[in-house]
């Protein structure tokens, strides 16, 4: 019994040792496996972070882009997207939040295309009158003392001594006395003859500028007056005085010029691209710096039929009321034409078809046949070119201006896939004109589609990283390294710069912000390759920051400050041979008054001065200081 107890004790000890060892190895193995599984789990969850503007940046943790300081976003896989569309991508809720994705429905709504034009106030030429001498004589009293004086119809202008007028007065007095005598005693034939002589003398004096009251007074006098006062036939402002007291004048000599300023013309310079949106009798609002915040309105009365070959503009004339005479000739104005669009994306014209107008005065429009009230010509019936147009009076289909990605003539939008949260697909569309904050869609979308209006650039960048077709990569599929492709990029750069210049010269800050974003995107994408191809592009890394600052300008003054260094760099580049891949000459302009008379330069592809540093306040200030001709030799590869 004692032996068995001892044996049992040994067995128990052995079992305990075995259990301890087994547990140790099991625990050790389990701990290693657990740790190994965690390693793979961490590797599986490890994300790659990239910049939406610089997709070649790939970092293992979140932070800021080392190039542009934008927040990095996680590079997501295309989970479940391959069965949707080649341009499709899936974004997790976290990725959507980081990319700040926002969408809006495609809708039909009333929109207006806005045409911004500059110009100046001018005299209404139909209300400018020249007062001339109808008879020779001496100006002994001039009542219009100075230029700028206001006169009303019937106000005295000058007093003249004229032998011819003295003789005509004697003739009138004698003719009147003779007629009076014949009426008392004489035959009907003699009375009629005396009346004819009397009326002829009165008409001669009337044509010489005398009023009916003056003529009636003279005929009742016994002796003629040695001086005759001439009165104003019209009212207005004396804008020019050609004689002084004591001057001798001949028949036809100009005495003064009177302009009626109750109505004025507004002469606008419209570009070729704007002509199709401007029509007769169209209402246009305009404003001047003299009256901040106040709008005036005019109506198009004439569109010149010939384009100015220097400025590539056409004159558009408005007629505007100026009852209080606040609009002064030669004032600079900025105008805005708002053109409502029909469902086909074209302007809704004023319904003039079937009405009657004057061939010489097209601003005259009547509902019935008749004669022009200005020149008495017979009116002709209007046959509108839009008579055969199939109008769509429903509202046009539009998307917000931030929705499409545009390159050249191509446009793309990203749509939210219905029923699949976080799935987006790209679609090429055909855009119509831009109307304020919207684009008209001609083809590719339907009402109710949901398009991305914010974050679309980031979606496109993600597609590039995944090797899928994207807006920015499609152009690289057709021999991107050929000379024609390089030429297109340089043309795109100049066009983007021209857009900046155009918006600044027209004080269009909203348009400038859009153009600044476009040129920043272009430089981010192409600077590296252009630096390799063209030595003049080397060292342009600081330009990326300058372009970013340009796109972040808070007002028009900051925009103009940022435009200056960009212009200097482009002038340097094209002067060193970069113009070899452009078809036309470039002109270097300089404004000596910019930046407190330090002066500043800019580039234009045409000769007419369009000052970007002062805009409408000094639109034509500046001269051509250099011409950059297209070179025949291609620039060599980077040295």
Buried (B, 14 or more C-beta within 10 A) or exposed (E): EEEEEEEEEEEEEEEEEEEEEEEEEEEEEEEEEEEEEEEEEEEEEEBEBBBBBBBEBEBEEEEEBEBBEBBBBBBBEBEEBEEBBEBBBBBBEEBBEBBEBEBBEBBEEEBBBBBBBBBBBBBBEEBBBEBBBBBBBBBBBBBBEEEEBEBEEEEEBBBBBBEBBBEBBEBBBBBBBBBEEBEEEBEEEBBEBBBEBBEEBBEBBEEBBBBEEBBEEBBEEEEBBEBBBBBBEBBBBBBEBBBEEEBEBEEEBBBBBBBBBBBBBBBBBBBEEBBEBBBBBBEBEBBBEEEEEEEBEBBBBBBEEEBEEEBBBBBBBBBBEBEEEEBEBEBBBBBBBBBBBBBBBBBBBBEBEEBBBBEEBBBBBBEEEEBBEEEEEEBEEBEBEBEEEEEBEEBBBBBBBBBBBBBEEBBBBBBBBEEBEBBBBBBBBEBBBBBEEBBBBBEBBEEEBBBBBBBBBBBBBBBBBBEBBBBBBEBEEEEEEEEEEBBBBBBBBBBBBBBBBBBBBBBBBEBBBBBBBBBBBBBBBBBBBBBEBBBBBEEBEEBBEBBBBBBBBEEBEBBBBBBBBBBEBBBEBBBBBBBBBBEEEBBBBBBEBBEEEEBBBBBBBBBBBBBBBBBBEBBEBBEEEEEBEEBEEEBEEEE
